[in-house]
């Protein structure tokens, strides 16, 4: 069962494109250093992006127990973005209620649909992505080179704006599919090549 189907595609596309347009107009935050410090507003916008990513991601039937089962957005590690994700708790995506979970490590990701990997887990990225590589879990992070280390969606800054990369190879290996409506907004990485 997919969280996102058919006729809802147009409605979600319009919502996501509108949100994206607002985001790109609104985000004009300067970066003080390579270790970026994001404002609370930008962290909330990134949380909203993660929420919207779920609307454009297709999970296999095996990842969804029923048409109204919860959608679990999990996190590993700590950073301020983890706190912003908590704002998504109990939001709805179609018939699914969003449930936010903080995990100690990747061993507990079996029920997760989305896994956000926080900055403090930087040294664990390769281990985490290798461990869950074939599980239907959408991985997201702001860690530099995350998408080149087996992660699926990596936030990055360009021209004072937040953008994101999608590693299509990692997505496919996990049995997930991402709508072309989302792919057109991303920098695509396929088999290690960035496009």
N, CA and C of each residue as an Amber inpcrd file, in Angstrom:
protein
   585
   0.8510000  -1.1840000   0.0000000   0.0000000   0.0000000   0.0000000
   0.8890000   1.2370000   0.0000000   0.5490000   2.1820000  -0.8370000
   1.3170000   3.4170000  -0.8890000   0.6010000   4.4920000  -0.0850000
   1.3960000   5.3660000   0.5420000   0.8040000   6.4650000   1.2890000
   0.2340000   7.5200000   0.3610000   0.6560000   7.4960000  -0.8750000
   0.3360000   8.5910000  -1.7810000  -0.0880000   8.0170000  -3.1150000
  -1.3310000   8.2060000  -3.5340000  -1.8170000   7.5940000  -4.7570000
  -2.6370000   8.5730000  -5.5910000  -2.7920000   8.1690000  -6.8410000
  -3.7430000   8.6700000  -7.8180000  -4.1010000  10.1290000  -7.7840000
  -5.3810000  10.3730000  -7.5330000  -5.9480000  11.7050000  -7.6920000
  -5.3500000  12.7090000  -6.7170000  -4.8490000  12.2190000  -5.5760000
  -4.2590000  13.1120000  -4.5980000  -2.9360000  13.6960000  -5.1020000
  -2.3710000  13.0850000  -6.1390000  -1.0780000  13.5290000  -6.6610000
  -1.1130000  14.9990000  -7.0450000  -2.1520000  15.4060000  -7.7600000
  -2.2320000  16.8060000  -8.2030000  -2.3100000  17.7620000  -7.0240000
  -3.1550000  17.4180000  -6.0490000  -3.3190000  18.2750000  -4.8710000
  -2.0130000  18.4020000  -4.1040000  -1.3250000  17.2670000  -3.8790000
  -0.0700000  17.2950000  -3.1480000   1.0170000  18.0120000  -3.9460000
   0.9940000  17.8430000  -5.2710000   1.9820000  18.5250000  -6.1070000
   1.8410000  20.0300000  -5.9350000   0.5980000  20.5090000  -6.0020000
   0.3490000  21.9410000  -5.8620000   0.7880000  22.4260000  -4.4790000
   0.4550000  21.6480000  -3.4250000   0.8530000  22.0300000  -2.0700000
   2.3640000  22.0750000  -1.9450000   3.0380000  21.0460000  -2.4870000
   4.4890000  20.9690000  -2.3270000   5.1770000  22.0700000  -3.1300000
   4.7270000  22.2720000  -4.3730000   5.3300000  23.3190000  -5.2020000
   5.0970000  24.6870000  -4.5680000   3.8930000  24.9190000  -4.0330000
   3.6110000  26.1950000  -3.3760000   4.5000000  26.3720000  -2.1630000
   4.6160000  25.3010000  -1.3800000   5.4830000  25.3480000  -0.2060000
   6.9220000  25.6160000  -0.6180000   7.3660000  24.9310000  -1.6710000
   8.7470000  25.0920000  -2.1320000   9.0000000  26.5150000  -2.6010000
   8.0490000  27.0720000  -3.3340000   8.1990000  28.4450000  -3.8060000
   8.3190000  29.3990000  -2.6190000   7.4520000  29.2020000  -1.6160000
   7.5260000  30.0300000  -0.4200000   8.8830000  29.8690000   0.2550000
   9.3180000  28.6030000   0.3500000  10.5820000  28.3250000   1.0280000
  11.7440000  29.0210000   0.3490000  11.8240000  28.9010000  -0.9880000
  12.9580000  29.4810000  -1.6950000  12.9260000  31.0080000  -1.6580000
  11.7390000  31.6000000  -1.5670000  11.6520000  33.0520000  -1.4390000
  11.9960000  33.5040000  -0.0240000  11.5960000  32.6720000   0.9550000
  11.7310000  33.0810000   2.3540000  13.0920000  32.8040000   2.9450000
  13.8130000  31.8160000   2.4070000  15.0650000  31.4240000   3.0600000
  16.2430000  32.2010000   2.4870000  16.6130000  33.2580000   3.1600000
  17.7540000  34.0600000   2.7250000  18.7030000  34.2590000   3.9000000
  18.9910000  33.1430000   4.5720000  19.8060000  33.1920000   5.7840000
  21.2780000  33.0580000   5.4300000  22.1160000  33.9170000   5.9800000
  23.5550000  33.8210000   5.7230000  24.1670000  32.6730000   6.5030000
  25.1920000  32.0550000   5.9220000  25.9100000  30.9870000   6.6040000
  27.1770000  31.5990000   7.1990000  27.3520000  31.4370000   8.5000000
  28.5050000  32.0210000   9.1680000  29.7390000  31.1430000   9.0310000
  29.5490000  29.8320000   8.9080000  30.6930000  28.9290000   8.8160000
  30.2590000  27.6440000   8.1240000  31.2300000  26.7580000   7.8840000
  30.9240000  25.4690000   7.2580000  30.0060000  24.6480000   8.1370000
  30.1670000  24.7730000   9.4460000  29.2570000  24.0980000  10.3760000
  28.0510000  25.0100000  10.5240000  27.0770000  24.8650000   9.6240000
  26.0030000  25.8360000   9.5380000  25.1270000  25.8700000  10.7820000
  24.7090000  27.0710000  11.1270000  23.7850000  27.2670000  12.2200000
  22.4910000  27.7770000  11.6100000  21.4430000  26.9660000  11.7140000
  20.1710000  27.3260000  11.1040000  19.2750000  28.0210000  12.1130000
  18.4770000  28.9560000  11.6310000  17.5050000  29.6090000  12.4900000
  16.3690000  28.6370000  12.7980000  15.6020000  28.9720000  13.8080000
  14.4590000  28.1210000  14.1550000  13.4850000  28.0380000  12.9840000
  13.2570000  29.1570000  12.3010000  12.3440000  29.1470000  11.1570000
  12.8230000  28.2110000  10.0630000  14.1190000  28.1950000   9.8040000
  14.6320000  27.3230000   8.7550000  14.5350000  25.8640000   9.1640000
  14.7850000  25.5800000  10.4430000  14.6310000  24.1930000  10.9120000
  13.1860000  23.7310000  10.7810000  12.2410000  24.6290000  11.0620000
  10.8260000  24.2810000  10.9060000  10.4880000  24.0480000   9.4400000
  11.0880000  24.8460000   8.5520000  10.8660000  24.6400000   7.1260000
  11.4380000  23.3090000   6.6620000  12.5960000  22.9260000   7.1890000
  13.1640000  21.6290000   6.8340000  12.2880000  20.4890000   7.3650000
  11.7300000  20.6750000   8.5560000  10.7910000  19.6790000   9.0850000
   9.5850000  19.5630000   8.1640000   9.1110000  20.7060000   7.6650000
   7.9830000  20.6920000   6.7290000   8.3720000  19.9950000   5.4280000
   9.6090000  20.1860000   4.9950000  10.0870000  19.4630000   3.8180000
  10.0340000  17.9570000   4.0620000  10.5120000  17.5110000   5.2160000
  10.4960000  16.0850000   5.5320000   9.0640000  15.5520000   5.5130000
   8.1520000  16.3260000   6.0800000   6.7340000  15.9610000   6.0500000
   6.2570000  15.8140000   4.6030000   6.6440000  16.7530000   3.7540000
   6.2430000  16.6940000   2.3510000   6.9410000  15.5750000   1.5870000
   8.1740000  15.2270000   1.9700000   8.8460000  14.0950000   1.3230000
   7.9960000  12.8290000   1.4390000   7.3480000  12.6680000   2.5940000
   6.5430000  11.4530000   2.7870000   5.3630000  11.3960000   1.8210000
   4.8910000  12.5370000   1.4020000   3.7580000  12.5730000   0.4710000
   4.1620000  12.1670000  -0.9410000   5.4450000  12.2260000  -1.2170000
   5.9250000  11.9200000  -2.5620000   6.7600000  10.6390000  -2.5970000
   6.7080000   9.8840000  -1.5040000   7.4500000   8.6250000  -1.4240000
   6.4630000   7.4680000  -1.4150000   6.7930000   6.4200000  -2.1550000
   5.9650000   5.2180000  -2.2240000   6.6480000   4.0960000  -1.4510000
   5.9750000   3.5830000  -0.4370000   6.4800000   2.4470000   0.3240000
   5.8370000   1.1650000  -0.1840000   6.5550000   0.0370000  -0.1350000
   5.9500000  -1.2320000  -0.5370000   4.8830000  -1.6830000   0.4640000
   4.0090000  -2.5660000   0.0210000   2.9270000  -3.0580000   0.8820000
   3.4510000  -3.6210000   2.1980000   4.6110000  -4.2370000   2.1600000
   5.1700000  -4.8660000   3.3640000   5.5010000  -3.8490000   4.4590000
   5.6310000  -2.5880000   4.0990000   5.9860000  -1.5540000   5.0790000
   4.7660000  -0.9050000   5.7180000   3.5820000  -1.2530000   5.2330000
   2.3510000  -0.6300000   5.7120000   1.3950000  -1.7280000   6.1510000
   1.0540000  -1.7480000   7.4230000   0.2210000  -2.8350000   7.9290000
  -1.2570000  -2.6630000   7.6100000  -1.7200000  -1.4280000   7.4700000
  -3.1190000  -1.1750000   7.1140000  -3.2590000   0.2180000   6.5370000
  -4.4410000   0.5070000   5.9880000  -4.6280000   1.8020000   5.3240000
  -4.6370000   2.9830000   6.2940000  -4.7790000   2.6990000   7.5960000
  -4.7520000   3.7910000   8.5740000  -3.6650000   3.5950000   9.6340000
  -2.6670000   2.7810000   9.3170000  -1.5730000   2.5640000  10.2700000
  -0.7210000   3.8250000  10.3820000  -0.0200000   4.0000000  11.5150000
   0.8020000   5.2000000  11.6960000   1.9560000   5.2700000  10.7020000
   2.4180000   6.4770000  10.4380000   3.6290000   6.6950000   9.6690000
   4.6850000   7.1480000  10.6750000   5.7310000   6.3410000  10.8350000
   6.7470000   6.6140000  11.8410000   7.9230000   7.3870000  11.2480000
   8.1510000   8.5840000  11.7890000   9.3320000   9.3680000  11.4520000
  10.2600000   9.2790000  12.6590000  11.4020000   8.6200000  12.4570000
  12.3380000   8.3660000  13.5490000  13.5790000   9.2370000  13.4030000
  14.3180000   9.3440000  14.4890000  15.5850000  10.0680000  14.4430000
  16.6260000   9.3160000  15.2590000  17.8810000   9.4580000  14.8190000
  19.0340000   8.9340000  15.5590000  19.9780000  10.0950000  15.7860000
  20.4540000  10.2500000  17.0210000  21.3690000  11.3350000  17.3400000
  20.6230000  12.5780000  17.7910000  21.3950000  13.6370000  18.0020000
  20.8300000  14.8830000  18.5140000  21.3100000  16.0760000  17.7000000
  20.4040000  16.9530000  17.3930000  20.6820000  18.2990000  16.9170000
  19.3690000  19.0690000  17.0330000  19.3980000  20.3430000  16.7330000
  18.1840000  21.1460000  16.9140000  17.0780000  20.7570000  15.9420000
  17.4580000  20.1440000  14.8080000  16.4450000  19.7070000  13.8410000
  15.5560000  18.6190000  14.4380000  16.1140000  17.7690000  15.2920000
  15.3340000  16.7080000  15.9440000  14.1890000  17.3370000  16.7390000
  14.4720000  18.4360000  17.4430000  13.4160000  19.1190000  18.1980000
  12.3330000  19.6560000  17.2730000  12.7290000  20.1660000  16.1110000
  11.7500000  20.6960000  15.1590000  10.8590000  19.5910000  14.5980000
  11.4110000  18.3900000  14.4380000  10.6170000  17.2700000  13.9240000
   9.4620000  16.9230000  14.8550000   9.6210000  17.1960000  16.1390000
   8.5750000  16.8690000  17.1090000   7.2770000  17.6130000  16.8090000
   7.3980000  18.7300000  16.0870000   6.1970000  19.5000000  15.7150000
   5.2980000  18.7190000  14.7560000   5.8540000  17.6950000  14.1080000
   5.0780000  16.9000000  13.1540000   4.2480000  15.8120000  13.8290000
   4.5140000  15.5560000  15.1120000   3.8060000  14.4850000  15.8130000
   2.2940000  14.7070000  15.7570000   1.5790000  13.6670000  15.3930000
   0.1070000  13.6430000  15.2740000  -0.4390000  14.3840000  14.0510000
   0.4410000  14.8740000  13.1640000  -0.0500000  15.4060000  11.8890000
  -0.5880000  14.2440000  11.0670000  -1.3720000  14.5450000  10.0420000
  -1.9740000  13.4910000   9.2250000  -1.4270000  13.5420000   7.8040000
  -1.2300000  12.3480000   7.2500000  -0.9250000  12.1910000   5.8310000
  -1.9180000  11.1730000   5.3090000  -2.9020000  11.6770000   4.5830000
  -4.0200000  10.8550000   4.1420000  -4.6610000  10.2420000   5.3800000
  -4.7070000   8.9120000   5.4830000  -5.3190000   8.2660000   6.6560000
  -4.3140000   7.9390000   7.7440000  -3.0650000   8.3610000   7.5630000
  -1.9890000   7.9490000   8.4540000  -1.6030000   9.0720000   9.4180000
  -1.5140000   8.7300000  10.6930000  -1.0650000   9.6780000  11.7050000
   0.4500000   9.6030000  11.8260000   1.1070000  10.7600000  11.8110000
   2.5590000  10.8020000  11.9600000   2.9200000  10.6000000  13.4350000
   3.8460000   9.6760000  13.6690000   4.3580000   9.4270000  15.0160000
   5.8700000   9.6590000  14.9890000   6.3660000  10.5120000  15.8830000
   7.7900000  10.8330000  15.9560000   8.4310000   9.9660000  17.0360000
   9.5650000   9.3450000  16.6810000  10.2970000   8.5010000  17.6240000
  11.7760000   8.8590000  17.6260000  12.3900000   8.8700000  18.8070000
  13.8450000   9.0170000  18.9250000  14.4140000   7.6400000  19.2280000
  15.4400000   7.2390000  18.4660000  16.0320000   5.9170000  18.6070000
  17.4450000   6.0170000  19.1670000  17.8670000   4.9510000  19.8310000
  19.2370000   4.8780000  20.3370000  20.2110000   4.4830000  19.2370000
  19.7800000   3.5580000  18.3540000  20.6400000   3.1290000  17.2450000
  19.7990000   2.4970000  16.1500000  20.4770000   2.1260000  15.0490000
  19.7810000   1.6390000  13.8500000  19.1250000   0.2760000  14.0280000
  19.4150000  -0.4230000  15.1270000  18.8130000  -1.7400000  15.3510000
  17.2980000  -1.6450000  15.5380000  16.8240000  -0.4680000  15.8940000
  15.4050000  -0.3070000  16.2170000  14.6130000   0.3820000  15.1060000
  15.1210000   0.3270000  13.8850000  14.4730000   1.0450000  12.7790000
  13.4130000   0.2230000  12.0460000  13.1270000  -0.9920000  12.4990000
  12.2040000  -1.8700000  11.7690000  10.8480000  -1.2460000  11.4820000
  10.3150000  -0.4590000  12.3950000   8.9950000   0.1420000  12.1930000
   9.0510000   1.5600000  11.6380000  10.2400000   2.0320000  11.3030000
  10.3680000   3.4080000  10.8080000  10.0920000   3.4810000   9.3040000
   9.4190000   4.5320000   8.8930000   9.2280000   4.8200000   7.4670000
  10.2440000   5.8630000   7.0070000  10.5650000   6.7960000   7.9020000
  11.5560000   7.8350000   7.6300000  12.5330000   7.8360000   8.7980000
  13.8280000   7.9760000   8.4880000  14.8470000   8.0700000   9.5330000
  15.6720000   9.3240000   9.2910000  15.5860000  10.2670000  10.2360000
  16.4280000  11.4570000  10.1910000  17.6840000  11.1800000  11.0120000
  18.8600000  11.3780000  10.4040000  20.1320000  11.1420000  11.0860000
  20.7250000  12.5010000  11.4520000  20.8170000  12.7510000  12.7510000
  21.2260000  14.0540000  13.2670000  22.7370000  14.2360000  13.2140000
  23.1580000  15.4780000  13.4030000  24.5760000  15.8420000  13.2990000
  25.4590000  15.0550000  14.2630000  24.9590000  14.7590000  15.4600000
  25.7880000  14.0570000  16.4400000  26.0830000  12.6120000  16.0300000
  25.3510000  12.0950000  15.0500000  25.5730000  10.7270000  14.5620000
  26.4790000  10.7020000  13.3320000  27.1890000  11.7970000  13.0940000
  28.0390000  11.9490000  11.9110000  28.9810000  10.7630000  11.6990000
  29.6240000  10.2960000  12.7560000  30.6020000   9.2080000  12.6320000
  29.9420000   7.8410000  12.4200000  28.6240000   7.7790000  12.6060000
  27.9090000   6.5090000  12.4730000  27.1920000   6.3680000  11.1300000
  27.2750000   7.3870000  10.2850000  26.4820000   7.3910000   9.0510000
  26.7050000   6.1420000   8.2130000  27.9510000   5.7880000   7.9420000
  28.2120000   4.6190000   7.1010000  27.6450000   3.3500000   7.7120000
  27.8110000   3.1870000   9.0110000  27.2890000   2.0070000   9.6880000
  25.7620000   1.9620000   9.6130000  25.1280000   3.1060000   9.8440000
  23.6610000   3.1700000   9.8100000  23.1360000   2.8610000   8.4100000
  23.6770000   3.5390000   7.4030000  23.1670000   3.3350000   6.0380000
  23.4370000   1.9210000   5.5370000  24.5750000   1.3390000   5.9150000
  24.8610000  -0.0440000   5.5140000  23.9200000  -1.0340000   6.1960000
  23.6050000  -0.7920000   7.4630000  22.7400000  -1.6970000   8.2110000
  21.3190000  -1.7250000   7.6650000  20.8020000  -0.5620000   7.2610000
  19.4010000  -0.5170000   6.8150000  19.2670000  -0.3540000   5.3020000
  20.3420000  -0.6000000   4.5750000  20.3900000  -0.3550000   3.1290000
  19.2230000  -0.9680000   2.3480000  18.7950000  -2.1870000   2.7150000
  17.7280000  -2.8550000   1.9560000  16.3680000  -2.7820000   2.6470000
  16.2740000  -2.0220000   3.7290000  14.9810000  -1.8540000   4.4060000
  14.2450000  -0.6670000   3.7830000  12.9170000  -0.7160000   3.7310000
  12.1540000   0.3970000   3.1420000  12.0410000   1.5800000   4.1000000
  13.1840000   2.2120000   4.3630000  13.2520000   3.3570000   5.2720000
  13.8780000   4.5230000   4.5170000  13.1600000   5.6170000   4.4090000
  13.6630000   6.8120000   3.7350000  14.6040000   7.5380000   4.6850000
  15.8910000   7.6290000   4.3290000  16.8650000   8.2710000   5.2080000
  17.1030000   9.7160000   4.7760000  17.1630000  10.6050000   5.7690000
  17.3060000  12.0460000   5.5290000  18.3210000  12.6050000   6.5180000
  19.1580000  13.5350000   6.0610000  20.1250000  14.1640000   6.9660000
  20.6360000  15.4720000   6.3650000  21.2370000  16.2840000   7.2380000
  21.9390000  17.4950000   6.8040000  23.4450000  17.3000000   6.8690000
  23.8920000  16.1030000   7.1920000  25.3260000  15.8110000   7.2940000
  25.9490000  15.8940000   5.9010000  27.0760000  16.5840000   5.8130000
  27.7500000  16.7600000   4.5300000  28.1310000  15.4100000   3.9210000
  27.8920000  15.2610000   2.6120000  28.1810000  14.0400000   1.8480000
  27.3240000  12.8430000   2.2420000  26.2420000  13.0890000   2.9630000
  25.3410000  12.0110000   3.3770000  24.8410000  11.2100000   2.1810000
  24.4380000  11.9190000   1.1260000  23.8830000  11.2320000  -0.0530000
  24.9470000  10.4360000  -0.8000000  26.2170000  10.7970000  -0.6360000
  27.3020000  10.0420000  -1.2700000  27.7850000   8.8990000  -0.3760000
  27.2360000   8.8310000   0.8420000  27.6150000   7.7750000   1.7910000
  26.5010000   6.7470000   1.9500000  25.5770000   6.7120000   0.9870000
  24.4860000   5.7390000   1.0440000  23.1860000   6.2830000   1.5870000
  23.1710000   7.5610000   2.0220000  21.9270000   8.1780000   2.4730000
  21.0530000   8.5450000   1.2840000  19.7690000   8.7510000   1.5200000
  18.8270000   8.9920000   0.4120000  18.5780000  10.4640000   0.1170000
  18.3000000  11.2560000   1.1410000  18.0230000  12.6770000   0.9230000
  18.9240000  13.4970000   1.8320000  19.6830000  14.4000000   1.2260000
  20.6250000  15.2550000   1.9680000  20.2690000  16.7210000   1.7490000
  20.0160000  17.4300000   2.8560000  19.8460000  18.8750000   2.7760000
  21.2090000  19.5300000   2.6020000  21.2590000  20.5740000   1.7740000
  22.4760000  21.3650000   1.6580000  22.0930000  22.8010000   1.3470000
  23.0670000  23.7030000   1.5070000  22.8170000  25.1210000   1.2670000
  23.4730000  25.5430000  -0.0340000  22.7590000  26.3370000  -0.8020000
  23.2920000  26.8800000  -2.0440000  22.6710000  28.2520000  -2.2640000
  23.5210000  29.2440000  -2.4700000  23.0430000  30.6240000  -2.6490000
  22.1080000  31.0530000  -1.5200000  22.5160000  30.7090000  -0.2960000
  21.7870000  31.0930000   0.9200000  20.4230000  30.4250000   1.0390000
  20.1950000  29.3750000   0.2880000  18.9250000  28.6640000   0.3280000
  19.1620000  27.1830000   0.5870000  18.1710000  26.5390000   1.2000000
  18.2580000  25.1000000   1.4090000  17.7750000  24.3750000   0.1690000
  18.5810000  23.4180000  -0.2630000  18.1890000  22.5200000  -1.3460000
  18.4000000  21.0960000  -0.8570000  18.1220000  20.1230000  -1.7030000
  18.3350000  18.7440000  -1.2910000  18.7780000  17.8790000  -2.4590000
  19.5790000  16.8610000  -2.1090000  20.0330000  15.8610000  -3.0670000
  19.2890000  14.5650000  -2.7930000  19.0100000  13.8150000  -3.8460000
  18.3840000  12.5000000  -3.6910000  19.2710000  11.4570000  -4.3510000
  19.6500000  10.4430000  -3.5750000  20.4420000   9.3300000  -4.0720000
  19.4760000   8.2570000  -4.5660000  19.2370000   8.2350000  -5.8800000
  18.2620000   7.3110000  -6.4560000  18.6770000   5.8540000  -6.3040000
  19.9600000   5.5820000  -6.3430000  20.4340000   4.2130000  -6.1740000
  20.0560000   3.6900000  -4.7980000  20.2750000   4.5030000  -3.7640000
  19.9280000   4.1050000  -2.3980000  18.4230000   3.9230000  -2.2470000
  17.6460000   4.8110000  -2.8610000  16.1850000   4.7180000  -2.8000000
  15.7080000   3.4020000  -3.4200000  16.2150000   3.0870000  -4.6050000
  15.8230000   1.8650000  -5.3110000  16.2380000   0.6190000  -4.5430000
  17.4500000   0.6120000  -3.9950000  17.9330000  -0.5460000  -3.2370000
  17.0710000  -0.8450000  -2.0160000  16.4260000   0.1810000  -1.4830000
  15.5730000   0.0100000  -0.3060000  14.1400000  -0.3760000  -0.6690000
  13.8420000  -0.4680000  -1.9720000  12.4940000  -0.8300000  -2.3910000
  11.5010000   0.3110000  -2.3480000  12.0140000   1.5350000  -2.3170000
  11.1570000   2.7230000  -2.3030000  11.0930000   3.3310000  -3.6940000
  10.0800000   4.1620000  -3.9100000   9.9820000   4.9450000  -5.1350000
   9.6640000   6.3800000  -4.7400000  10.2180000   7.3160000  -5.5040000
   9.9630000   8.7340000  -5.2450000   9.3490000   9.3390000  -6.4900000
   8.2960000  10.1010000  -6.2960000   7.5790000  10.7310000  -7.3980000
   8.4840000  11.6620000  -8.2000000   8.2740000  11.6830000  -9.4960000
   9.0330000  12.5880000 -10.3630000   8.7670000  14.0420000  -9.9950000
   7.6200000  14.3190000  -9.3690000   7.3010000  15.6870000  -8.9510000
   8.2730000  16.1840000  -7.8840000   8.7950000  15.2660000  -7.0720000
   9.8000000  15.6280000  -6.0910000  11.1940000  15.6290000  -6.7120000
  11.4330000  14.6760000  -7.5930000  12.7630000  14.5530000  -8.2080000
  13.1600000  15.8010000  -8.9910000  12.1840000  16.4780000  -9.6050000
  12.5320000  17.6580000 -10.4010000  13.0390000  18.8100000  -9.5440000
  12.7860000  18.7550000  -8.2330000  13.2490000  19.8140000  -7.3300000
  14.6180000  19.5060000  -6.7310000  15.1390000  18.2980000  -7.0010000
  16.3460000  17.8240000  -6.3240000  17.5520000  17.7830000  -7.2480000
  18.7410000  17.7460000  -6.6300000  19.9580000  17.3440000  -7.3210000
  19.9780000  15.8200000  -7.2280000  20.0770000  15.1480000  -8.3580000
  19.9720000  13.6920000  -8.3960000  21.3500000  13.0450000  -8.3860000
  21.4960000  12.0280000  -7.5380000  22.7040000  11.2080000  -7.5300000
  22.2890000   9.8060000  -7.9330000  22.9040000   9.2780000  -8.9910000
  22.5810000   7.9440000  -9.4720000  23.8760000   7.1930000  -9.7340000
  24.0510000   6.0690000  -9.0370000  25.2780000   5.2890000  -9.1430000
  26.5180000   6.1410000  -8.8810000  26.4260000   7.0120000  -7.8950000
  27.5620000   7.8320000  -7.4790000  27.7910000   9.0850000  -8.2960000
  27.0200000   9.2620000  -9.3880000  27.1920000  10.4320000 -10.2490000
  26.1290000  11.4750000  -9.9410000  26.5650000  12.7080000  -9.7400000
  25.6500000  13.7900000  -9.4170000  25.2100000  14.4980000 -10.6900000
  23.8710000  14.7270000 -10.8100000  23.3330000  15.3780000 -12.0120000
  22.5790000  16.6300000 -11.6360000
